[in-house]
């Protein structure tokens, strides 16, 4: 009987009493904002792109409707930041999920959308 109680307790702990994973005070939006407002070298170190180039890329993607603005979850700047951070640092998506405080599913989805938008932009300007 005690084994059964232990199994049920473990099941409840695992599936019902979950602790939140995204608990950092600095959300993804706040991180991007802090990086863009900070020292110019920081933006280049994190995204391998100068601040003015980064902002111009985001505005062009928005202007050309290649990447939609979804301010309630992830902004265009945050989506591009996720893409550039992964590509420039060869980072794992789980690490990026922790850094930007989003689920793995959201990070994967935004990475694919941003990558597709950059590809379309490249096709349009060549």
N, C-alpha and C positions, 0 to 999 in steps of 0.2 A: 504494500500500500504506500509506503514512504517513497518508493521509486516512482510510482505513478504521480504522486503529489509533486515530486521534484521535476518531473517531465512537464507537467502542466504549468508549474511556476516558471520554468525556463521558457516555455512557449509564450506565456503571457508577457514575460519580461522582454522577449525578443520582438514580438509582434504588436503588442498593445501599449507598452510603456516606453515609447521611443523618445529619445532625447534629440533635440534639433541639432543638425550638423552645422548649419550656417549661423554662427553666433558671433562672428567678428563685428566690432563696432564700425569698421570701415567697409561699407558695401562696395560693389563693383563700380557703381556710378560715382561714389565718393572717391574711390581709388583713382579712377580716370581723371576726375576733376582735380584732385590733388596733384597728380602727375603733370597735367597740362598747366596748372597754375604755378608749379614749382620751378626749379632751376631748369633751363632749356636742355642741359645735358642729361637730366633725368629722363625726360621724354625720349631722347635719342637712345639712352641706355635700355629703357624698357621696351620701346616699340621699334627701335632701329629706324626712326623717322623723325625729322625735325618737326617741331610743334606746328609751324605754319603749313608745312606739307601735309601733315596729318589732318589738320582742320580743313584744308582745301580738298583733300580726298573725300572726307566725310560729306562736305557740302556738295561736291560733284555727284557722289553716289545718290544723295537725297534729291538733288535737282533733276537728275536723269531718271529718277524713279527705279533705280537698280537695287536699292535696299530701302525697305520701308521703316518708318519711324514707329517704334512701339515703346513709348515712354513709360508705360506702366510696368513693363518687365525689363526690357533691355533696349537702350538707346542705340542709335547708329554708331556713335562714338565708342560705346562699350563693345558693340559687336566687332568693330574694326580693331579695337584694342585686344580683344580675345584672339582674333585671327593673327595679328602681328606678334603678340606675345608668344603664342604657340609656335609660329614659324621662326621667329628670331631666336628663341631660347630652346627650341626643340623640347618643349615642355609637355608633360603628360596632361591629358584633359582633366584628370582628377585633381592635379595640382592647381590647374587654372580654375576649376570649380571652387576650390578652397580660397584661392586668391580673390576671385570676383564674387564669391558668396552666392553661387547659383548651383542648381543640381547638375549632374552629369548630362542629363537629357537636354537641358537648356543650353549648356555649353556646346554640346555636339550640334544641336540645331542651329545655333547662332554662328558657329564656325562654318558649317556648310553653306548657310545663306550668305555670309560675308565673302567666302571664297568664290562662290558662284557670281556674286556681284562684281568682284575684282576681275574675274575671268571675262564677264560680259563687257566691262569697261575696257579691258584690253582689246577685245574684238572690235569694239566701236571706234577706238582711236587708231587702230592700225590700218 
